[in-house]
């Protein structure tokens, strides 16, 4: 049994953890789905115990309106397939989820089934919060792990020492490839050649095409159409990685932002606003933020995650996906996010809770509803291949999502460490660079020791938690 203090050790880590806003899911038409989470080993088909009692589960998650509606439908279907099980849904807005989960952990009232980010796995397992799903999955012949994105499964493995290895402590709700979108209608209207969906722009090429598309369209002397509008928290990774740099070394114990290649990438990002003026200034963004400008058709390039698809169906222009521009490596890079669905180690009904988890992540019934809601890509590989070729679903080049997952997507740096305080500090202090008041070279030189100190602290906390 877990020690009581373990539940409180993790409290300070919950809010600091990177919760990546991904949104993808899926199902499989290979026959391994069906009621894949139907009756797990040890439970009967109805979900009722021998005494006929109703088994009550709580499922806590977060998401937008479309995602909430889709998950409610999946849960309703699960209850129909498991008449002895009732699921209480607890749903929150994304920005409230971590706080409410923390409160549940503090109160020793963890939901039976809940979302969590891969960056939390070490703390949650070491503190005894998560149930080991491996024995249940191994007994469920309907689940084919080889047909689920390996990247997604590995994010929720932990052997007590290294994340990404060992037993499974969650199933991927999704994998969320962070692709680059472009306004195809704007390109055609401006007479600019469309981007190549198979060959990324170089950094110089990307600047030039953005300059062609940044203009005053109404003749009032003010720029009202911009090339880009990237958020540094979610887009800088592409530039750093494609330039051959990273936040951590291979051991995940040393902060490496003082690498000149890292500084070059950060300066490139800042120069888009301050030197090339292809992205709105801080003041212009306050008037109308870059997301709103993209939604209105006033921006040429903007990141697109699968969770955006239902909303972007309503865009007043045609959009599509392309590779991210490539730095000195000549190769695109970006991140693939994920959220996991875990089971409380204290659940009264572990078999039914695991059944719900598997139903949400691997069943044909569940995945049809989630993918159909256009909030995620299929979790299951063979379904994803068919889905990507479906021309009735926008965007046209959905294959780019799959290429990110298969070829050039990475996990965010904070997922490798016990907490993300060191990583979060980088973005907390970044504004002077974005405003052109501090050079990237000076920033990374001064920030690296502060981040290293926090990373060392996280490493020490991890070692202590194992004892």
GIGI-V422298 format. One line per field, one symbol per residue. ss: DSSP state (~ for helix, > for strand, _ for the rest). psi: psi as a letter, one per 30 degrees, with the letter a starting at -180 (. if undefined). burial: b if it has 9 or more other ideal C-beta (glycine too) atoms within 8 Angstrom, else e. Layout:
ss: ???
psi: ???
burial: ???
This chain:
ss: ___~~~~~~_~~~~________________________________________>>>>>>>>__~~~~~~~~~~~~~~~~~___>>>>>>>>_~~~~~~~~~~~~~______>>>>_~~~~~~~~~___>___~~~~~~_____~~~>_~~~~~__>>____>___>>__>>___>>_>>>>>~~~~~~~___________>~~~~~~~~~~~_>_________>>_>___~~~~~~~~~~~_____>______>____~~~~~~~~~~~~~~~____>__~~~~~~__~~~~~~~__>_>>>>_~~~~~~~______>>>>___>_______>>>>__>>>>>_____~~~~~~~~~~~~~_~~~~~~~~~_______>~~~~~~~~__________~~~~~~~~~~>>__~~~~____~~~~~~~~__~~~~_____~~~~~~~~~~~~~~~~~~~~~~~~~~~_
psi: kkkefeffefeffeffkjjkiljlallkggffcbifgcjlkfllfffklffglkjklkjklllaeeeeeeeeeeeeeeeefifgkkkkkjklleffeeeeeeeeeeghhkleklkllfffeeeeefggekkjfeeeeffjffkjffgkjeeeeffgkkgfekkflalkglkjelkikjlklljeeeeeefgkkklkffjlkleeeeeeeeeefjljfggggkkgklelhkkefffeeeeeefggllflaffgfkkgfgkeeeeeeeeeeefeefefhfkkleeefeejleeeeeffggkekkkklfffeeeffgkglkllkllkkkbffgklkaljalkljlkkfgkfieeeeeeeeeefffkeeeeeeeeffhfllkfkeeeeeeeffjffkklehffeeeeeeeegklkkeffflelgeeeeeefegfeeeefgfkleeeeeeffeeeeeeeeeeeeeeeeeff.
burial: ebeeebbebbbebbebbbbbbbbbbbbbbbebbbbbbbbbeebeeebbeeeeeebebbbbbbbbebbbbbbbbbbebbbebbbbbebebbbbebebbbebbbebbbeeebbbbbbbbbbbbbbbbbbbbbbebeebbebbebbbeebbbebbbbbbbbeeeebebebbbbbbbbbbbbbbbbbbbbbeeeeeeebebeebbbbebbbebbbebbebeeeeeeebbbbbbbebebbbbbbbbbbebbbbeeeeeebbbbbebbbbbbbbbbbbbeebbbbbeeeebeeeebeebbeebebbbbbbbbbbbbebeebebebbbbbbbbbebeebbbbbbbbbbbbbbebebbbbbbbbbbbbbbbbbbbbbbbebbbbbbbbbbbbbbbbeeeeeebebbebbbbbbeebbbbbbbbebbbbbbbbbbbebbebbbeeeeebbebbeebbebbbbbbebbbebbeebee
